[in-house]
Amino acid sequence: MDMTGKTALITGANTGLGFEMARALAARGAHVIVAGRSAAKLDAAIARIRAETPEASLAPGVVDLNSLASVRDFAQAVAAMQPSLDVLINNAGVMVPPEGTTQDGFETQFGVNFVAHFALTGGLFKTLTAAPAARVVTMSSIGHRGAVLDFGNFRLEKPYDPWREYGQSKLADLIFALEFDRRLRRAGSPVTSVAAHPGVSQTDLTRNLGPVPAGIEMMSAADGAAPALVAATAPGIAGGQFWGPDGAEERTGKPGLALVDDAALDDAKAERLWHWAEETTGLRYP
């Protein structure tokens, strides 16, 4: 799909999946805000994209998802510069890092992967609604399957289990995308909320895992980014869809509709999580 005249913002866009998304959208003519923590790394990523697409329209956006204050300031800066935003891809994330918390006291994975993106989406919501048909794509994972949303362990109240906390964060991301869609439809909003996952892809996200075991097939970052790009740009995408690879167990393959675990379809928990996030961030939308 031609993206000329449209503006996209991608978190975690200096490397991995986010870089491939930025690269693809810039090549299609979009103005892309390449968001991440390090100005130097963002500038380097932009230079790499421009080496392939000299006419690419790109801008760096420095934001630290470990800090809700940084997210708030970044959203305000983007809103001041951009009259509208056509695509927001909530992509940045961490996976099984050492035990820790964000500046606001959330378990690192839950705080970065979910809370910060809830806050960023809320901070940019008016800018999204100013576009004729904006899309918000939130990245989840096959790791949401079998996960449990534990309201008593968002701030690392229990002994740290890296995979349990990762699964919880990605379940929260998927619940957010689906609940956001329901609320948008009730409000009659032109914004569309969709979720995606990259299957099993080789990116910097796996840096805490060590060497990949023999026999494990992994897609490239470009292939892993494809489901999110379809969700963000393809015609006919419906709110509440979940896109991922179409191969065995959705680990690899071409973009297709993905399976949603029953845990993400609990309306009562979705409502509770949304209200918790509203109270926590001070943001109420749509």
N, C-alpha and C positions, 0 to 999 in steps of 0.2 A: 504493500500500500504506500502510495506517495504521501510523505509527511510534510511537504513544503508548506510553510506558513504556520506550522504547529510547533508548540513548545513542550518539551518533555524534561522531567527532572528524575534522575535516577540516583538513589543512595548507594554507596559502595561502588561507585562507577570507575574508580581508578584501576581496578584489577578484576580478574576472574569474570564471573557472569555479568556483573554490572558494566565492566569495560566492553564486553561483547555487545551488550544491549546498546550502550552509547554509540559504539562504532557503527552498528547496523542502522540505528535511527538517524544518525548524522548523515550516513550515506544515502538515506531516503529523503533528505532535505529538511529534517527537523532541526530546530534550534534546541540544543541539548545542554542542560545544566548538569554538569558532572560533579556530583557531591561526594565528599569524603572528608576524612580528618586532616590530612596532610596537604598543604598548599603545594609543596614541591612535587608530591606524587600525582596530584591532580594535573599540574602543569605538564608533567612528563607524559601522562596518559593522553592529554589533549594533543601534545606534539606528535605522539604515535598515530593518533587518528588523522591528524592533518597531513601527515606524511603520505597516507593512503588517499585521503579525500581533502585536497588543498582548500576547497571551497567550503568545507564543513563549518557550520556555525555552532560554536561551543563556548561555554563559560564555566569557570570553576566555581564551586560552592563549598566553602569550608564549614563543616558542622561536625560536632562530636556527639554521637548518639549515646554516649555514657552520661550525658548531662542534659536534663530537661531545659535548663536555662539556655544552653547552646542551641537546642532544637527550637526553642521559642524565638530567640534572636534571629536565627537563620530563616525561619518561616516569615518573620516580619520583614526581613531584608528582601527575600524573594518577592513577597507580596508588594513591596514598595517599587520593585523594578519591573515586575511582570504584570501587565493588565489582566492576563488570563493564563491558565495552565491547562494544556490538553491531556497530558499524560503524566501521572506520578507512579513510579515503580518503587515500591518499598522493598528494596533488594538487600541492603546491607545486613550482615549478620555475623554472629560468632557461633562456633560449634565446639563443644567440649573443651573450653579453655580451663586453665587452673582455677581453683575456687576463688571467687571474688564477688564484689558488688559494684554497682554503678555509683556515681556521685550522689545519687538520690536514695541509695540504700537497697536497690533491687538486685536480686541475683543477676549476674552479668548477662546471661543469655536471655532471661526474661525481660530485663530492662532494655537491652539493645534491640533484640529481635522484635519484641512486641510493644512495650510501653512507649519507646521513643517514636516508633512509627505511628502509633495511635495519635500521639501528640503532634507529629509533623503533619499528618493528614488533616487534623483539626485546625492547625495553624494555617494551612493552605486552603481550607475548604471554600472560602469566599472566592479565592483566585480560581479554583477549579470550577465553581459554579458560573464564573464569568465566561467560560468557554462554552461553545454550543453543545458539546457532547463529550465531556471529559471522562477519562477512564483512570481508575486507581487499581493497580495490580499489586497485590501483596504476596510475597514469596513465602510459601510454606515448605513442607518437606514430606517425603514418605515416612519420615521419623515421627510424624504426628500420629501414626497408627499405633494403637496400643498405649498411647500416652494418657495421662490423667491430669486434669486441671485441679490443682490443689491450692485452694485459696489460703491455706495456712502455711504455704511455702513459697510465696512470691519474693520474700526478702531473705531467703536462705535460713529460715527458721529451723530447718531440719538438716541433718548431716548431708553434706554435698554428694550428690550422685550425678556426674556430668551428663550421662546419657538421659537420665530421667528428666533433668532440668532442660536439656535441649529439646526433648520430645514435648515437654510442657509448653515451651516457648513457641514451637512451631504449631502445636495444636491451638494455642491462643491466637496466632496469626491467621489460621484458617477460620476459626470462629469469628474473629474480627471481620474478615472479608465477607463472610456470609451474613452476619448480623448487620453490617454496614449496608449491604445490598437490600435487606428487608426494610431498613429504616429509610433508605433513599427512595424506595418505591412508595412507601407510605407517605413520604413528604412530597412526592411528585417531582423529585429532583432530576435534572438532566444528566447527573453524574452516574457512572456505572462502576460498580465494585466487582472485581474478579480476582481469583487466586490462581497461583501457578506453583509448580515445583520443578526442579531440574533433574529429577532422577538421581543417578549416581554420577557425578561429574568431577573431573579433575580440576580443582581450583585451590586458591590459597586457603579456603575454608577448611581444608583437610590437614592443615599444617600441624595440628595437635595430635594427629592420628599415627604418625610414624610412617614407615614404608607400607605401600599397598600390598596386601597379601597376594601371592600368586593365584591366578585364576579369576580374580575380581575384574570384571569388565567395567571400565569407566568411560563415559563420553567426554569429549572435549568441552571446554567452557563455552565455545560457540554453539555446540549442539545442545548443551544444557540450558543456554539462554533462550533457545527457540520457543519453548512453550510460553514463556512470559511475553516474548515479542508478538506471538500470535494473539495472546490475550489483550495486548496493548493496542494492536493495530488492525487486526483482521476485521473485515465487515461481518456483521451478523452475530457478533459476540454478545451473549446475554449476561446480565448481571447475575452473580451467584454461581457462575461456572467455575470449575477447577480444572486447570490444564496441566498436563505433564507428558512424559514420554509414553508411547503406546506399546512398548515391548513388555516382556515377561516381568511381572511384579513392578512395572513402571520404572524400572531401573535405567533402561536405555530405550531408544527408539525415536520415532518422529512425534511431533506434537499431536496430542489427542486429549479427549476429555478424561479426567482422572477420577478415581474412586475416593469418596469421602468417608472416613471412618465414622461410625455411629457416635463417637464421643464429640464430634464436631457438629452434630445435628440436635443436640440437647438445647431446646429453646430456653429453658429456665436458666441453664448455666450461661448461655450466651447473653441473656438479659442481665444476669448478675455481673458477668465480666465487663459488659459495657458500662454499667453504672459504677462499678469499681474504678474503671479507667477514667470515667468522667470526674469522679471525686478526686482521684489521685492527681490528674493533670490539670484540673480546673477548666477543661474544655468540654463544651456541649455542642454537638452537631449530629446529624445534619439540621 
